[in-house]
């Protein structure tokens, strides 16, 4: 028996859910975690409410993570560097990088792919000051 299965998820197959890692985002599972027996997760993430405090400084216990911005934009801090990630941009977040998503547009939506699927998010000390978010 194979470790992974074929998967084809269409837009209406899985709902947007509010019970993900962050309550200010909505998440839509793309079926990859089930198809890979937890080796990889792929989900869509979109803005659900205006940014107030953002994600806080954290890192992930993950072997691999990419973010592909599909709509809108988000502002991140990676260590002491501010990054504007816009629609079409792809970011590889190397394992353990300390980061903070602190601002995003109302239409922000991104594809996130992470391995393993049950990756952990761990609070981290602030390496730098974080700019203020823009009001919606």
Secondary structure as a PSIPRED ss2 file (coil, helix, strand):
# PSIPRED VFORMAT (PSIPRED V4.0)

   1 X C   1.000  0.000  0.000
   2 X C   1.000  0.000  0.000
   3 X C   1.000  0.000  0.000
   4 X C   1.000  0.000  0.000
   5 X C   1.000  0.000  0.000
   6 X C   1.000  0.000  0.000
   7 X C   1.000  0.000  0.000
   8 X C   1.000  0.000  0.000
   9 X C   1.000  0.000  0.000
  10 X C   1.000  0.000  0.000
  11 X C   1.000  0.000  0.000
  12 X C   1.000  0.000  0.000
  13 X C   1.000  0.000  0.000
  14 X C   1.000  0.000  0.000
  15 X C   1.000  0.000  0.000
  16 X C   1.000  0.000  0.000
  17 X E   0.000  0.000  1.000
  18 X C   1.000  0.000  0.000
  19 X C   1.000  0.000  0.000
  20 X C   1.000  0.000  0.000
  21 X C   1.000  0.000  0.000
  22 X C   1.000  0.000  0.000
  23 X C   1.000  0.000  0.000
  24 X C   1.000  0.000  0.000
  25 X E   0.000  0.000  1.000
  26 X E   0.000  0.000  1.000
  27 X E   0.000  0.000  1.000
  28 X E   0.000  0.000  1.000
  29 X E   0.000  0.000  1.000
  30 X C   1.000  0.000  0.000
  31 X C   1.000  0.000  0.000
  32 X H   0.000  1.000  0.000
  33 X H   0.000  1.000  0.000
  34 X H   0.000  1.000  0.000
  35 X H   0.000  1.000  0.000
  36 X C   1.000  0.000  0.000
  37 X C   1.000  0.000  0.000
  38 X C   1.000  0.000  0.000
  39 X C   1.000  0.000  0.000
  40 X C   1.000  0.000  0.000
  41 X E   0.000  0.000  1.000
  42 X E   0.000  0.000  1.000
  43 X E   0.000  0.000  1.000
  44 X E   0.000  0.000  1.000
  45 X E   0.000  0.000  1.000
  46 X E   0.000  0.000  1.000
  47 X E   0.000  0.000  1.000
  48 X C   1.000  0.000  0.000
  49 X C   1.000  0.000  0.000
  50 X C   1.000  0.000  0.000
  51 X C   1.000  0.000  0.000
  52 X C   1.000  0.000  0.000
  53 X C   1.000  0.000  0.000
  54 X C   1.000  0.000  0.000
  55 X C   1.000  0.000  0.000
  56 X C   1.000  0.000  0.000
  57 X C   1.000  0.000  0.000
  58 X E   0.000  0.000  1.000
  59 X E   0.000  0.000  1.000
  60 X E   0.000  0.000  1.000
  61 X E   0.000  0.000  1.000
  62 X C   1.000  0.000  0.000
  63 X C   1.000  0.000  0.000
  64 X E   0.000  0.000  1.000
  65 X E   0.000  0.000  1.000
  66 X E   0.000  0.000  1.000
  67 X E   0.000  0.000  1.000
  68 X E   0.000  0.000  1.000
  69 X E   0.000  0.000  1.000
  70 X E   0.000  0.000  1.000
  71 X E   0.000  0.000  1.000
  72 X C   1.000  0.000  0.000
  73 X E   0.000  0.000  1.000
  74 X E   0.000  0.000  1.000
  75 X E   0.000  0.000  1.000
  76 X E   0.000  0.000  1.000
  77 X E   0.000  0.000  1.000
  78 X E   0.000  0.000  1.000
  79 X C   1.000  0.000  0.000
  80 X C   1.000  0.000  0.000
  81 X E   0.000  0.000  1.000
  82 X E   0.000  0.000  1.000
  83 X E   0.000  0.000  1.000
  84 X E   0.000  0.000  1.000
  85 X E   0.000  0.000  1.000
  86 X E   0.000  0.000  1.000
  87 X C   1.000  0.000  0.000
  88 X C   1.000  0.000  0.000
  89 X C   1.000  0.000  0.000
  90 X E   0.000  0.000  1.000
  91 X E   0.000  0.000  1.000
  92 X E   0.000  0.000  1.000
  93 X C   1.000  0.000  0.000
  94 X C   1.000  0.000  0.000
  95 X C   1.000  0.000  0.000
  96 X C   1.000  0.000  0.000
  97 X C   1.000  0.000  0.000
  98 X C   1.000  0.000  0.000
  99 X E   0.000  0.000  1.000
 100 X E   0.000  0.000  1.000
 101 X E   0.000  0.000  1.000
 102 X E   0.000  0.000  1.000
 103 X E   0.000  0.000  1.000
 104 X E   0.000  0.000  1.000
 105 X C   1.000  0.000  0.000
 106 X C   1.000  0.000  0.000
 107 X C   1.000  0.000  0.000
 108 X C   1.000  0.000  0.000
 109 X E   0.000  0.000  1.000
 110 X E   0.000  0.000  1.000
 111 X E   0.000  0.000  1.000
 112 X E   0.000  0.000  1.000
 113 X E   0.000  0.000  1.000
 114 X E   0.000  0.000  1.000
 115 X E   0.000  0.000  1.000
 116 X C   1.000  0.000  0.000
 117 X C   1.000  0.000  0.000
 118 X C   1.000  0.000  0.000
 119 X C   1.000  0.000  0.000
 120 X E   0.000  0.000  1.000
 121 X E   0.000  0.000  1.000
 122 X E   0.000  0.000  1.000
 123 X E   0.000  0.000  1.000
 124 X C   1.000  0.000  0.000
 125 X C   1.000  0.000  0.000
 126 X C   1.000  0.000  0.000
 127 X C   1.000  0.000  0.000
 128 X C   1.000  0.000  0.000
 129 X C   1.000  0.000  0.000
 130 X C   1.000  0.000  0.000
 131 X C   1.000  0.000  0.000
 132 X C   1.000  0.000  0.000
 133 X C   1.000  0.000  0.000
 134 X C   1.000  0.000  0.000
 135 X C   1.000  0.000  0.000
 136 X C   1.000  0.000  0.000
